[in-house]
Amino acid sequence: MPERAGRRTAPGAGAGVVQDTPSTKREHDIAEAFGRPDKGWRRSLYAVMFETGTAAGKRFDQLLFVAILASLAVIMADSVAFLSQRLGGLFGPLEWAFTVLFTIEYVLRLLCVRRPLRYATSFYGVVDLLAFLPTYAALLAPNLAFLIGIRVLRLLRIFRVFKLRLFTEEYLMMGRALRASSRKIMVFLSVVLLIVLVMGTIMYVVEGPRYGFTSIPVGVYWAISTIATVGFGDITPHTALGRFIASVMMLLGWGILAVPTGIVTMEMTLAESARRRAAARTCQACLTPGLDHDANYCKHCGAALEPAGRER
C-alpha cells in the first residue's frame, strides 16, 4: 500500500511503521494554531492554501513564489528613473494586478481557517497583509504615498518557499544549527564588542580630533568598519602607532569573520551526523549494526540488505 504524502517509513522500523516528515509536523502545527476545517469547500481550500503534501498545494506555493518574485521585479524596476519614465504605464497596471491577487489570496486564507484572527495576527498573516495594504493606503490617502516602499516586504513572503518539501528538512536543520550555536555566537559577539570598544578608545587617544577621531564613538565606528574589513576610508590613521594598530585590526578581522561560520558549520555537521546515525541500518544476516542508510550489501558479511525502511 503506498505511503501517504508527507510521511515515510522509519529506517530500521517494521514494515508499515511510518514517521512524520518535517513538512507533516509543520502542517500539523499550522492546523493546530489556525484551525483546520473538517470537511466541505473550506477543507479543500485549506489543503491548497496551507498544505504542501498535496499536488495542488505544492503547485499553489510554486505559483505564489513566481508571483512574489515578479511583483518584486516590478517594484524594483519602477524605482529606476528611466525605466519608470518609459514603462510607467505598464508598471501601474501590473502593480495593481499583483495587489488584487495578493488581496484575494489573503481573504481566502482567512476564509479557510477556523481561527482567522489568529492567522491575521501571526507573522505570515502580518506579512501577507503588508504585501498589499500600502497600495490601498496610498490610493486612499495620497500623503501616505511614502508607504509604497513597504511593498518590498513582499520579499519576506519568499520564506513560504521553505514549506516545500524539497527544502523543509534543510531549512529545519539550519534553524536547529543556529539555535544550538546561539550561545557561542553571543559570547563571540560580546568579545568582538569588547575589542572594538577598547581599540576605538585607544585610537581616540592615539590619533585624536586632529585626524578625525573626534570622540570615542567615532573611534568605535572606525574599529567596527576596520575589523569587518570594510574600510570606508572616511577616517584613517595618520600616526605610525595608529597605522600599526590598524594593521593589527585588519589581520584580526580575517580571523574574526571565520569564527561564526565555523561555529554554525560545526553544529550543522553534528546534526547531519546524528541524522545519519539515526538512519543507520542493521544487517539481518549477521546483525552488524551501523550500516550506511544507502548501502545495498553488508560490509561485514556481504549479504544483500533489505531496502531502507523494510527491515524487520
C-alpha positions as CSV (number, residue, x, y, z in Angstrom):
1,M,0.0,0.0,0.0
2,P,1.6,3.4,-1.0
3,E,2.5,5.7,1.8
4,R,0.7,8.9,2.4
5,A,2.2,12.1,1.1
6,G,4.3,13.8,3.7
7,R,5.0,10.5,5.6
8,R,7.8,8.0,5.3
9,T,8.7,4.6,6.7
10,A,11.1,4.9,9.6
11,P,14.5,3.5,8.9
12,G,15.0,0.2,10.8
13,A,11.4,0.0,11.8
14,G,9.0,-2.7,10.9
15,A,7.1,-2.6,7.6
16,G,4.2,-0.2,7.8
17,V,5.6,1.8,10.6
18,V,5.7,5.4,9.4
19,Q,7.0,8.6,10.9
20,D,6.2,12.2,10.2
21,T,8.4,14.2,7.9
22,P,9.3,17.8,8.9
23,S,6.7,19.2,6.4
24,T,4.0,17.0,8.0
25,K,4.9,18.2,11.5
26,R,4.8,21.8,10.4
27,E,1.5,21.4,8.7
28,H,0.2,19.8,11.9
29,D,1.4,22.8,13.9
30,I,-0.3,25.2,11.5
31,A,-3.5,23.2,11.7
32,E,-3.4,23.3,15.5
33,A,-2.8,27.1,15.5
34,F,-5.2,28.3,12.8
35,G,-7.8,25.5,12.9
36,R,-8.2,23.2,10.0
37,P,-11.7,22.6,8.8
38,D,-13.0,19.1,8.9
39,K,-14.9,19.0,5.6
40,G,-16.5,20.9,2.8
41,W,-15.1,23.6,0.5
42,R,-13.2,25.2,3.3
43,R,-11.3,21.9,3.9
44,S,-10.5,21.7,0.2
45,L,-9.4,25.3,0.1
46,Y,-7.3,24.8,3.2
47,A,-5.5,21.9,1.6
48,V,-4.4,24.1,-1.3
49,M,-3.5,27.2,0.7
50,F,-1.7,25.6,3.7
51,E,-0.8,22.0,2.9
52,T,2.2,21.1,0.7
53,G,1.7,17.4,0.9
54,T,-0.9,17.6,-1.9
55,A,-0.1,18.2,-5.6
56,A,-2.4,21.2,-5.6
57,G,-0.9,22.7,-2.5
58,K,2.6,22.3,-3.9
59,R,1.6,23.9,-7.3
60,F,0.0,26.8,-5.4
61,D,3.2,27.5,-3.5
62,Q,5.2,27.4,-6.6
63,L,2.9,29.8,-8.4
64,L,2.9,32.1,-5.4
65,F,6.6,32.1,-5.4
66,V,6.7,33.2,-9.0
67,A,4.1,35.9,-8.4
68,I,6.2,37.3,-5.4
69,L,9.3,37.4,-7.5
70,A,7.5,39.0,-10.4
71,S,6.0,41.7,-8.1
72,L,9.3,42.4,-6.6
73,A,10.8,42.8,-10.1
74,V,8.1,45.4,-10.9
75,I,8.7,47.3,-7.7
76,M,12.5,47.4,-8.3
77,A,12.1,48.4,-12.0
78,D,9.6,51.1,-11.1
79,S,12.2,52.7,-8.8
80,V,14.7,53.2,-11.6
81,A,14.0,56.6,-13.1
82,F,14.5,55.9,-16.8
83,L,12.5,52.7,-16.6
84,S,9.7,54.4,-14.7
85,Q,9.5,57.1,-17.4
86,R,9.4,54.7,-20.3
87,L,7.4,51.9,-18.8
88,G,5.4,53.7,-16.1
89,G,2.2,53.0,-17.9
90,L,2.9,49.2,-17.7
91,F,4.2,49.1,-14.1
92,G,1.0,50.7,-12.7
93,P,-1.5,48.0,-14.0
94,L,1.0,45.2,-13.1
95,E,1.3,46.5,-9.6
96,W,-2.5,46.7,-9.2
97,A,-2.8,43.2,-10.7
98,F,-0.4,41.8,-8.0
99,T,-2.1,43.8,-5.3
100,V,-5.5,42.4,-6.2
101,L,-4.0,38.9,-6.5
102,F,-2.4,39.1,-3.0
103,T,-5.6,40.6,-1.6
104,I,-7.7,37.6,-2.9
105,E,-5.2,35.2,-1.5
106,Y,-5.2,36.9,1.9
107,V,-9.0,36.8,2.0
108,L,-9.1,33.1,1.0
109,R,-6.6,32.3,3.8
110,L,-8.9,34.0,6.3
111,L,-11.9,32.2,5.0
112,C,-10.5,28.7,5.0
113,V,-9.3,28.6,8.7
114,R,-11.4,28.3,11.7
115,R,-9.4,30.9,13.7
116,P,-8.9,33.7,11.2
117,L,-7.9,36.3,13.8
118,R,-5.0,34.1,15.0
119,Y,-3.8,33.8,11.4
120,A,-4.2,37.5,10.8
121,T,-2.0,38.3,13.8
122,S,0.6,35.7,13.1
123,F,4.0,36.5,11.4
124,Y,2.9,35.3,8.0
125,G,-0.5,36.9,8.4
126,V,1.0,40.3,9.0
127,V,3.5,39.9,6.2
128,D,0.6,38.9,3.8
129,L,-1.3,42.0,4.9
130,L,1.6,44.3,4.3
131,A,2.0,42.8,0.8
132,F,-1.0,44.8,-0.5
133,L,-2.0,47.3,2.2
134,P,0.4,50.1,1.3
135,T,-1.0,50.3,-2.3
136,Y,-4.5,50.8,-0.9
137,A,-3.2,53.3,1.7
138,A,-1.5,55.4,-1.0
139,L,-4.7,55.4,-3.0
140,L,-7.0,56.5,-0.2
141,A,-4.5,58.9,1.3
142,P,-2.0,60.4,-1.2
143,N,0.0,61.8,1.7
144,L,0.8,58.2,2.7
145,A,2.5,57.5,-0.7
146,F,5.8,57.1,1.1
147,L,4.4,53.8,2.4
148,I,4.6,52.4,-1.1
149,G,8.2,51.4,-0.3
150,I,6.9,49.0,2.3
151,R,5.8,46.8,-0.6
152,V,9.4,45.4,-0.7
153,L,8.4,43.5,2.4
154,R,6.8,41.1,0.0
155,L,10.3,39.7,-0.1
156,L,9.6,38.1,3.3
157,R,6.9,36.1,1.7
158,I,9.6,34.2,-0.2
159,F,10.1,32.3,3.1
160,R,7.0,30.4,2.2
161,V,9.0,28.5,-0.3
162,F,10.6,26.7,2.7
163,K,7.3,25.0,3.1
164,L,8.0,23.0,0.0
165,R,9.1,19.5,1.0
166,L,12.2,19.8,-1.1
167,F,13.6,22.4,1.3
168,T,11.9,21.7,4.6
169,E,14.5,19.4,6.1
170,E,17.4,21.6,5.2
171,Y,15.6,24.7,6.5
172,L,14.9,23.0,9.8
173,M,18.5,21.7,10.0
174,M,19.7,25.3,9.5
175,G,17.4,26.5,12.2
176,R,18.5,23.9,14.7
177,A,22.1,24.7,14.0
178,L,21.6,28.4,14.6
179,R,19.7,27.7,17.8
180,A,22.4,25.3,19.0
181,S,25.1,27.7,18.3
182,S,23.3,30.9,19.6
183,R,25.1,30.9,22.9
184,K,28.5,30.5,21.4
185,I,27.8,33.2,18.8
186,M,26.6,35.6,21.6
187,V,29.8,35.0,23.5
188,F,31.8,35.6,20.3
189,L,29.9,38.9,19.6
190,S,30.4,40.1,23.2
191,V,34.2,39.5,22.7
192,V,34.1,41.4,19.4
193,L,32.2,44.2,21.1
194,L,34.8,44.4,23.8
195,I,37.6,44.5,21.2
196,V,36.1,47.4,19.2
197,L,35.3,49.4,22.4
198,V,38.9,49.1,23.6
199,M,40.5,49.7,20.2
200,G,38.2,52.6,19.4
201,T,39.2,54.2,22.7
202,I,42.8,53.6,22.0
203,M,42.6,55.2,18.6
204,Y,40.8,58.2,20.0
205,V,43.8,58.7,22.4
206,V,46.4,58.0,19.8
207,E,45.0,59.9,16.8
208,G,42.8,62.4,18.5
209,P,40.4,65.0,16.9
210,R,43.2,66.3,14.7
211,Y,42.9,63.3,12.4
212,G,39.2,62.9,12.6
213,F,38.8,60.8,15.7
214,T,36.7,63.4,17.4
215,S,35.2,61.1,20.1
216,I,35.2,57.6,21.4
217,P,32.1,56.6,19.4
218,V,33.8,57.8,16.3
219,G,36.8,55.6,17.2
220,V,34.5,52.7,17.8
221,Y,32.8,53.2,14.4
222,W,36.3,53.1,12.8
223,A,37.2,50.0,14.7
224,I,34.0,48.2,13.6
225,S,34.5,49.1,9.9
226,T,38.1,48.1,10.1
227,I,37.7,44.8,11.9
228,A,34.9,43.9,9.5
229,T,37.4,44.5,6.7
230,V,35.0,47.1,5.1
231,G,37.3,50.2,5.5
232,F,35.2,53.0,4.1
233,G,38.2,55.4,4.2
234,D,36.3,58.3,5.6
235,I,38.5,58.1,8.8
236,T,42.1,56.9,8.5
237,P,45.0,56.9,11.0
238,H,48.0,59.1,10.2
239,T,50.4,58.4,13.0
240,A,52.8,55.4,12.9
241,L,51.3,53.9,16.0
242,G,47.8,54.4,14.7
243,R,48.7,52.6,11.4
244,F,50.2,49.8,13.3
245,I,47.0,49.4,15.3
246,A,45.0,49.5,12.1
247,S,47.2,46.7,10.6
248,V,46.6,44.5,13.6
249,M,42.8,45.2,13.4
250,M,42.8,44.2,9.8
251,L,44.6,41.0,10.4
252,L,42.3,40.3,13.3
253,G,39.3,40.9,11.2
254,W,40.2,38.0,8.9
255,G,40.1,35.5,11.7
256,I,37.0,37.0,13.3
257,L,34.9,36.7,10.2
258,A,35.6,32.9,10.1
259,V,34.6,32.2,13.7
260,P,30.8,32.3,13.4
261,T,30.9,30.4,10.1
262,G,32.9,27.7,11.8
263,I,30.5,27.5,14.8
264,V,27.4,27.1,12.6
265,T,29.2,24.7,10.3
266,M,30.2,22.5,13.2
267,E,26.6,22.4,14.5
268,M,25.3,21.5,11.1
269,T,27.9,18.8,10.7
270,L,26.9,17.4,14.1
271,A,23.2,17.5,13.2
272,E,23.9,15.7,9.9
273,S,26.0,13.0,11.7
274,A,23.2,12.5,14.2
275,R,20.7,12.2,11.4
276,R,22.9,9.6,9.6
277,R,23.3,7.6,12.8
278,A,19.6,7.6,13.3
279,A,19.1,6.3,9.8
280,A,21.8,3.7,10.1
281,R,20.7,0.1,9.3
282,T,21.4,-3.4,10.6
283,C,22.2,-6.5,8.6
284,Q,19.6,-9.1,9.1
285,A,22.1,-11.9,8.3
286,C,24.9,-11.2,10.7
287,L,23.2,-8.4,12.8
288,T,26.0,-5.9,12.2
289,P,24.7,-2.5,13.2
290,G,25.5,1.0,11.9
291,L,25.5,0.3,8.2
292,D,25.1,3.2,5.9
293,H,21.5,4.1,5.1
294,D,22.1,3.9,1.4
295,A,24.1,0.6,1.4
296,N,23.0,-2.4,-0.7
297,Y,25.2,-5.0,0.9
298,C,26.6,-5.6,4.4
299,K,30.2,-4.6,4.6
300,H,30.9,-7.4,7.1
301,C,29.3,-10.5,5.6
302,G,28.4,-9.3,2.1
303,A,24.7,-10.2,2.5
304,A,22.2,-8.2,0.5
305,L,20.3,-5.7,2.6
306,E,16.6,-5.1,2.6
307,P,15.6,-1.8,1.0
308,A,15.7,1.1,3.5
309,G,12.6,1.1,5.7
310,R,11.7,-2.6,5.2
311,E,14.0,-4.2,7.7
312,R,12.1,-6.1,10.4
